[in-house]
Amino acid sequence: MVINVKNLVKRYGDLIALDHFNLEVQEGEILGLLGPNGSGKTTAINCILSLLKYDKGTIEIFDQPMSPDAYDIKRDVGIVMQNVAVFEELTVYENIDYFCGLYIADRQTRKKRVAEAIDFVGLNDFIKFFPKKLSGGLLRRLNIACGIAHQPKLIILDEPTVAVDPQSRNNILEGIQKLNRQGATIIYTSHYMEEVEQIASRIAIMDKGKIIAMGTNEELKKKIKSGEHINLELLNPEDLDLEAIKALPHIISAELTDHQLVVKSGRDKNNLIAILDHLKDQNIAIGKIYSEPPTLNDVFLEITGKELRD
């Protein structure tokens, strides 16, 4: 097991940031760690990395107790935090070389690793650039290269795609999957649910300092009430009795916007048929129809609630 956290408690005065937090991360997986703002994700990561003291519990990495001076463990851990952490006065190459040098003293080995990291994130044409000359996407890729140049076995990425364009985001996600295929175990946090759906082999959802749901994408979707989302184009929406649609069995919600009826249903195989039969009885003409299964975003909102968080 790569990470084993048991009964972790972290308090800030009267505030309990981690409430008997438990987490297991298996070798070779990409674990998506999700949670609303203030759920304890960053606190948990900082405790796991021994960057933050905690009040109670145990943390093991690579089956060894983690501590601030566990340097043998830290050599095999890579960290890419949400806030870009590079030196403005160093070039792209010098930044990557510096961070790699924190773990690898041998100059020839370090030179090889730096070159591989630059190639991996596609910064070959920018090695002499200073960070202030890089776009947001290139800066994120530099941040990742600094965190993975020493080729760690465990990589923790905290929202690495914030404020980047779709092309850069796609490049970063493909790179993360490649790292995983090369043998790295990865913890990935993001507020972009579609990213986690795309790359995570297992997902943990946090709230109020603890894990409240854990499983694969499909396993989590089976735990919620929501079934398919049905979208229907109505040609004569003025004749629709919306309340009658809402009253049908297994219907969670129904909204009509212009000519578009959007129905969120529970888990029943005949929901679409029941809706179509009802619309036919009301003499409602239908244009396009399509339905889609619940998304990870639906899972997240149903499990953690829809109220705004600070």
C-alpha positions as CSV (number, residue, x, y, z in Angstrom):
1,M,0.0,0.0,0.0
2,V,1.3,3.4,-1.0
3,I,-0.6,5.5,1.6
4,N,-2.4,4.4,4.7
5,V,-4.0,7.1,6.9
6,K,-6.0,6.1,10.0
7,N,-8.1,8.2,12.3
8,L,-6.4,11.5,11.4
9,V,-7.6,14.4,13.5
10,K,-6.6,18.0,12.9
11,R,-8.0,20.9,14.9
12,Y,-7.7,24.7,14.5
13,G,-9.0,25.8,17.9
14,D,-12.6,24.8,18.0
15,L,-12.7,24.0,14.3
16,I,-12.2,20.3,13.4
17,A,-10.5,20.3,10.0
18,L,-10.0,16.6,9.8
19,D,-12.4,14.4,11.8
20,H,-11.0,10.9,12.1
21,F,-10.0,10.9,8.4
22,N,-9.1,7.6,6.9
23,L,-7.6,7.0,3.4
24,E,-5.9,4.1,1.6
25,V,-4.2,4.6,-1.7
26,Q,-3.1,1.5,-3.6
27,E,0.0,1.1,-5.7
28,G,-0.5,2.1,-9.4
29,E,-3.9,3.8,-9.1
30,I,-5.0,7.4,-9.8
31,L,-7.1,8.4,-6.9
32,G,-9.3,11.4,-7.5
33,L,-9.8,13.4,-4.2
34,L,-12.9,15.6,-4.3
35,G,-14.6,17.9,-1.9
36,P,-16.3,21.3,-1.5
37,N,-14.3,24.3,-0.4
38,G,-13.4,23.8,3.2
39,S,-13.9,20.1,3.2
40,G,-10.3,19.4,4.4
41,K,-8.6,18.3,1.2
42,T,-5.6,20.6,1.4
43,T,-5.3,20.0,5.1
44,A,-5.3,16.3,4.6
45,I,-2.6,16.5,1.9
46,N,-0.4,18.8,4.0
47,C,-0.7,16.3,6.9
48,I,0.1,13.4,4.7
49,L,3.2,15.2,3.5
50,S,4.2,16.1,7.1
51,L,4.0,19.8,6.2
52,L,1.4,20.2,9.0
53,K,1.2,18.8,12.5
54,Y,-1.9,16.9,13.4
55,D,-3.5,16.1,16.8
56,K,-4.2,12.4,16.4
57,G,-3.9,9.4,14.0
58,T,-1.2,7.6,12.0
59,I,0.2,8.1,8.5
60,E,2.2,5.6,6.6
61,I,3.7,6.0,3.1
62,F,5.3,3.0,1.4
63,D,4.5,1.0,4.6
64,Q,6.7,3.3,6.6
65,P,5.7,5.9,9.2
66,M,5.7,9.4,7.7
67,S,7.4,12.2,9.6
68,P,9.0,15.6,8.8
69,D,12.5,14.0,8.7
70,A,11.5,10.9,6.7
71,Y,13.8,11.9,3.8
72,D,14.0,8.4,2.3
73,I,10.2,8.5,1.8
74,K,10.2,12.1,0.5
75,R,12.7,11.3,-2.2
76,D,10.0,9.1,-3.8
77,V,7.2,11.7,-3.5
78,G,6.5,14.5,-6.0
79,I,4.2,17.5,-5.2
80,V,2.5,19.8,-7.7
81,M,0.5,22.3,-5.7
82,Q,-2.3,24.5,-6.9
83,N,-0.3,27.7,-6.6
84,V,2.6,27.7,-9.1
85,A,5.9,27.5,-7.1
86,V,8.8,28.4,-9.3
87,F,11.6,31.0,-9.1
88,E,11.1,34.0,-11.3
89,E,14.8,34.7,-11.5
90,L,15.6,31.3,-12.9
91,T,14.9,30.0,-16.5
92,V,12.7,27.0,-17.2
93,Y,15.8,24.7,-17.4
94,E,17.3,26.2,-14.2
95,N,14.0,25.8,-12.3
96,I,13.6,22.2,-13.2
97,D,17.3,21.5,-12.5
98,Y,17.0,23.2,-9.1
99,F,14.0,21.2,-7.9
100,C,15.4,17.9,-9.3
101,G,18.7,18.7,-7.4
102,L,16.8,18.6,-4.1
103,Y,16.5,14.9,-4.6
104,I,19.3,13.9,-7.0
105,A,22.9,15.0,-6.2
106,D,24.7,13.2,-9.1
107,R,25.1,15.8,-11.9
108,Q,24.9,13.4,-14.8
109,T,21.8,11.6,-13.5
110,R,20.1,14.9,-12.8
111,K,20.9,16.2,-16.3
112,K,19.2,13.2,-17.8
113,R,16.2,13.5,-15.6
114,V,15.8,17.2,-16.3
115,A,16.0,16.6,-20.0
116,E,13.3,13.8,-19.7
117,A,11.1,16.1,-17.7
118,I,11.4,18.9,-20.2
119,D,10.6,16.6,-23.0
120,F,7.7,15.0,-21.1
121,V,5.9,18.3,-20.6
122,G,6.8,19.7,-24.0
123,L,8.9,22.7,-22.9
124,N,11.9,22.0,-25.2
125,D,11.4,25.3,-27.1
126,F,11.2,27.3,-23.8
127,I,14.2,26.2,-21.7
128,K,15.8,29.6,-21.7
129,F,12.6,31.5,-21.0
130,F,11.9,33.0,-17.6
131,P,8.6,32.2,-15.9
132,K,7.1,35.7,-16.5
133,K,7.4,35.1,-20.2
134,L,5.3,31.9,-20.2
135,S,1.6,31.6,-20.7
136,G,-0.6,30.2,-18.0
137,G,-0.6,26.7,-19.6
138,L,3.2,26.7,-20.1
139,L,3.7,27.8,-16.5
140,R,1.5,25.0,-15.2
141,R,3.6,22.5,-17.3
142,L,6.8,24.0,-15.8
143,N,5.3,23.5,-12.3
144,I,4.5,19.9,-13.1
145,A,8.0,19.3,-14.5
146,C,9.6,20.7,-11.3
147,G,7.5,18.3,-9.3
148,I,8.1,15.1,-11.3
149,A,11.7,15.5,-12.6
150,H,13.2,13.2,-10.0
151,Q,10.7,10.5,-11.1
152,P,8.9,9.9,-7.9
153,K,6.8,6.8,-7.2
154,L,4.0,8.9,-5.6
155,I,2.8,12.1,-7.2
156,I,0.3,14.5,-5.5
157,L,-1.3,17.0,-7.9
158,D,-3.5,19.7,-6.3
159,E,-5.7,21.3,-9.0
160,P,-2.9,21.5,-11.6
161,T,-5.2,22.6,-14.4
162,V,-6.7,25.8,-12.8
163,A,-7.0,28.7,-15.2
164,V,-5.5,27.0,-18.3
165,D,-6.9,26.7,-21.8
166,P,-8.5,23.5,-23.1
167,Q,-5.4,22.5,-25.1
168,S,-3.1,22.9,-22.1
169,R,-5.6,21.0,-19.9
170,N,-5.8,18.1,-22.3
171,N,-1.9,18.0,-22.5
172,I,-1.7,18.0,-18.7
173,L,-4.3,15.2,-18.3
174,E,-2.6,13.1,-21.0
175,G,0.7,13.6,-19.2
176,I,-0.8,12.5,-15.9
177,Q,-2.1,9.3,-17.4
178,K,1.3,8.7,-19.0
179,L,3.0,9.1,-15.6
180,N,0.6,6.5,-14.2
181,R,1.3,4.1,-17.0
182,Q,5.0,4.4,-16.3
183,G,4.3,3.3,-12.7
184,A,3.5,6.3,-10.6
185,T,0.7,6.3,-8.1
186,I,-1.2,9.5,-8.2
187,I,-3.5,11.6,-6.0
188,Y,-5.4,14.1,-8.0
189,T,-7.6,16.9,-6.7
190,S,-9.7,19.1,-8.9
191,H,-13.0,21.0,-9.0
192,Y,-13.4,19.9,-12.6
193,M,-15.5,16.8,-12.3
194,E,-15.1,15.7,-15.9
195,E,-11.3,15.6,-15.5
196,V,-11.6,13.2,-12.5
197,E,-14.1,11.1,-14.5
198,Q,-11.6,10.9,-17.3
199,I,-8.5,9.9,-15.5
200,A,-9.3,8.5,-12.0
201,S,-9.4,4.8,-11.4
202,R,-11.0,5.4,-8.0
203,I,-12.6,8.5,-6.4
204,A,-12.9,9.7,-2.8
205,I,-15.3,12.4,-1.9
206,M,-14.6,14.4,1.3
207,D,-16.8,16.7,3.4
208,K,-16.5,18.1,6.9
209,G,-13.0,16.5,7.4
210,K,-13.8,12.9,6.4
211,I,-14.3,10.6,3.5
212,I,-18.1,10.3,2.9
213,A,-18.0,8.2,-0.3
214,M,-15.4,6.1,-2.0
215,G,-15.4,3.9,-5.2
216,T,-15.0,3.8,-8.9
217,N,-16.9,6.3,-11.0
218,E,-19.6,3.7,-11.8
219,E,-19.8,2.5,-8.2
220,L,-20.4,6.1,-7.0
221,K,-23.1,6.6,-9.6
222,K,-25.0,3.6,-8.3
223,K,-25.1,5.0,-4.8
224,I,-27.3,8.0,-5.7
225,K,-31.0,8.4,-6.5
226,S,-30.5,10.2,-9.8
227,G,-30.9,8.2,-13.0
228,E,-30.9,9.6,-16.5
229,H,-31.3,13.2,-17.6
230,I,-33.9,13.3,-20.4
231,N,-34.0,16.3,-22.7
232,L,-37.0,16.8,-25.1
233,E,-37.7,19.5,-27.7
234,L,-41.4,20.3,-27.5
235,L,-43.0,21.9,-30.6
236,N,-46.0,23.2,-28.7
237,P,-44.7,23.7,-25.1
238,E,-47.6,26.1,-24.3
239,D,-49.9,23.1,-24.0
240,L,-47.7,21.2,-21.5
241,D,-48.9,20.5,-18.0
242,L,-45.5,20.6,-16.3
243,E,-46.9,19.7,-12.9
244,A,-48.4,16.5,-14.3
245,I,-44.9,15.6,-15.6
246,K,-43.4,16.3,-12.1
247,A,-46.1,14.0,-10.6
248,L,-45.1,11.0,-12.6
249,P,-43.4,8.1,-10.7
250,H,-39.6,8.3,-10.4
251,I,-39.4,11.9,-11.6
252,I,-37.0,14.0,-9.4
253,S,-37.4,17.3,-11.3
254,A,-38.8,18.8,-14.5
255,E,-38.0,22.2,-16.0
256,L,-39.3,23.9,-19.1
257,T,-37.2,26.6,-20.8
258,D,-38.6,27.9,-24.1
259,H,-39.1,24.7,-26.1
260,Q,-36.8,22.5,-24.0
261,L,-38.1,20.1,-21.4
262,V,-35.4,18.8,-19.1
263,V,-36.4,15.9,-16.8
264,K,-34.2,14.4,-14.1
265,S,-35.4,11.0,-13.2
266,G,-34.7,8.3,-10.7
267,R,-33.4,4.8,-11.4
268,D,-36.1,3.1,-13.5
269,K,-35.8,1.6,-16.9
270,N,-39.2,2.9,-18.1
271,N,-38.9,6.6,-17.3
272,L,-38.5,7.8,-20.9
273,I,-41.4,5.6,-22.0
274,A,-43.6,6.9,-19.3
275,I,-42.8,10.5,-20.2
276,L,-43.4,10.0,-23.9
277,D,-46.7,8.3,-23.2
278,H,-47.8,11.2,-21.0
279,L,-46.8,13.8,-23.6
280,K,-48.7,11.8,-26.2
281,D,-51.8,11.9,-24.0
282,Q,-51.4,15.7,-23.7
283,N,-51.1,16.0,-27.5
284,I,-47.6,17.5,-27.2
285,A,-45.5,17.3,-30.4
286,I,-41.9,16.2,-29.9
287,G,-38.8,17.1,-31.9
288,K,-35.4,15.9,-30.7
289,I,-35.0,13.6,-27.8
290,Y,-31.8,12.6,-26.0
291,S,-30.9,11.2,-22.6
292,E,-27.7,10.9,-20.6
293,P,-26.7,8.9,-17.5
294,P,-25.8,10.7,-14.3
295,T,-22.5,12.4,-14.2
296,L,-19.9,12.6,-11.4
297,N,-21.1,16.2,-10.8
298,D,-24.6,14.8,-10.0
299,V,-23.0,12.3,-7.6
300,F,-21.0,15.1,-6.0
301,L,-23.9,17.5,-5.5
302,E,-26.2,14.7,-4.2
303,I,-23.7,13.5,-1.7
304,T,-22.3,16.9,-0.5
305,G,-25.4,19.1,-1.0
306,K,-26.0,22.1,-3.1
307,E,-25.5,24.9,-0.5
308,L,-22.7,27.4,-1.3
309,R,-19.4,27.0,0.7
310,D,-17.0,29.6,1.7
